[in-house]
Amino acid sequence: MTVSSTPTTAEELRGAGLRVTAARVALLEAVRDGDHLGVEAIASRVRDRVGHISLQAVYEALHALTAAGLVRRIEPAGSPARFEGRVGDNHHHIVCRSCGVVADVDCAVGEAPCLTVPGDHGFSIDEAEVIYWGLCPTCSTARSS
């Protein structure tokens, strides 16, 4: 018998000091299976798996998961908050100005926080949030047609 060293979703929730519920497990898995999903899309996926859950409960669970470092919240300008399961590596994002699709971009240069600030005002910087803007291949092709 082989023992997996990858923790289950329930073990991750327990390890973060969070109570394990079917809704939290479904929510964490929905975020990780999704692609920078908004709250409504996450709620829909959770409802498909566990039945009714209020939007307020989804917001509260996302807040708890974000605070525990299990999910990451991003807020591109002009867009509602989105959530992703890729955490801890200080990666960045590229957003299509036309359709709003979001894709991950690895760290701009080297180790976190990726950018050196010339005047850090005495802050101990540990993260840089960079969002690149442009047109995705589909929107770019549509514009040139």
C-alpha positions in Angstrom: 0.0 0.0 0.0 1.3 3.5 -1.0 0.6 6.4 1.4 0.0 9.7 -0.4 2.0 12.7 1.0 -0.5 15.1 -0.5 -2.9 16.3 2.2 -6.6 16.0 1.5 -8.8 19.1 1.3 -10.2 18.2 4.7 -6.7 17.9 6.2 -5.7 21.3 4.7 -8.8 22.9 6.3 -8.0 21.3 9.7 -4.3 22.3 9.3 -5.4 25.9 8.8 -7.5 25.7 12.0 -10.8 25.7 10.1 -13.8 23.5 10.8 -14.3 20.9 8.0 -17.8 21.1 6.4 -19.1 19.8 3.1 -19.6 23.3 1.9 -16.0 24.4 2.7 -14.6 21.3 1.1 -16.7 21.9 -2.0 -15.8 25.6 -2.1 -12.1 25.1 -1.8 -12.2 22.4 -4.5 -14.4 24.7 -6.7 -11.8 27.5 -6.4 -8.9 25.2 -7.2 -10.7 23.6 -10.1 -11.8 27.0 -11.5 -10.0 29.6 -13.4 -10.0 32.9 -11.4 -13.7 32.5 -10.6 -16.0 35.2 -9.2 -18.2 34.6 -6.1 -21.4 33.9 -8.2 -19.6 31.2 -10.2 -18.1 29.7 -7.1 -21.5 29.6 -5.4 -23.0 27.9 -8.4 -20.4 25.2 -8.4 -20.8 24.7 -4.6 -24.6 24.4 -5.0 -24.1 21.8 -7.7 -22.2 19.7 -5.2 -23.8 20.2 -1.8 -27.2 21.8 -2.5 -28.3 25.1 -1.1 -25.8 27.6 0.3 -26.4 31.2 0.7 -24.3 33.8 -1.0 -23.4 35.3 2.4 -22.1 31.9 3.5 -19.9 31.7 0.4 -18.5 35.2 1.1 -17.8 34.2 4.7 -16.1 31.0 3.7 -14.0 32.7 1.1 -13.0 35.3 3.6 -11.9 32.5 6.0 -10.1 30.5 3.3 -8.3 33.7 2.1 -7.3 34.7 5.7 -6.0 31.1 6.2 -3.9 31.4 3.0 -5.7 28.5 1.2 -7.0 30.7 -1.5 -6.0 34.1 -3.0 -8.3 37.0 -3.8 -7.4 39.2 -6.7 -9.2 42.4 -7.8 -8.3 43.6 -11.2 -9.5 47.2 -11.7 -13.1 47.4 -12.9 -13.7 43.8 -12.1 -15.4 42.0 -9.1 -13.2 40.0 -6.8 -12.0 36.7 -8.2 -10.5 33.8 -6.3 -7.8 31.2 -7.1 -6.1 28.3 -5.5 -2.6 29.1 -6.6 -1.1 30.6 -3.4 2.3 31.3 -1.9 4.3 31.8 -5.0 3.7 35.6 -5.6 2.8 35.1 -9.2 1.0 37.8 -11.2 -1.8 38.1 -13.6 -2.6 39.2 -17.1 -6.1 40.5 -17.9 -7.8 40.9 -21.2 -9.2 44.5 -21.6 -12.0 43.3 -23.8 -13.5 40.0 -22.4 -11.9 40.1 -18.9 -10.3 36.7 -19.0 -7.5 36.3 -16.4 -4.3 34.2 -16.8 -1.5 33.5 -14.4 2.0 35.0 -15.1 5.0 33.7 -13.2 7.0 36.1 -11.1 8.5 39.0 -13.1 12.1 38.6 -11.9 13.5 36.1 -9.3 12.2 35.5 -5.8 9.3 37.2 -4.1 8.6 40.1 -4.0 9.8 40.2 -7.6 10.3 44.0 -7.7 12.7 46.2 -5.9 11.3 49.5 -4.7 13.7 52.4 -4.7 12.0 54.1 -1.8 10.4 51.5 0.5 9.7 54.1 3.3 10.9 51.6 5.9 8.5 48.9 4.9 9.5 45.3 5.0 8.1 44.3 1.6 7.1 40.6 1.1 4.8 40.7 -1.9 4.3 42.6 -5.1 1.0 42.6 -7.0 1.4 43.1 -10.7 -1.4 43.0 -13.2 -0.6 43.2 -16.9 -3.3 44.4 -19.2 -3.8 43.6 -22.9 -5.9 41.6 -25.3 -6.2 37.8 -25.2 -5.6 35.9 -28.4 -9.3 35.6 -29.2 -10.1 39.2 -28.7 -7.0 40.3 -30.5 -7.9 38.2 -33.5 -11.5 39.5 -33.4 -10.3 43.1 -33.4 -8.0 42.7 -36.4 -10.7 41.0 -38.5 
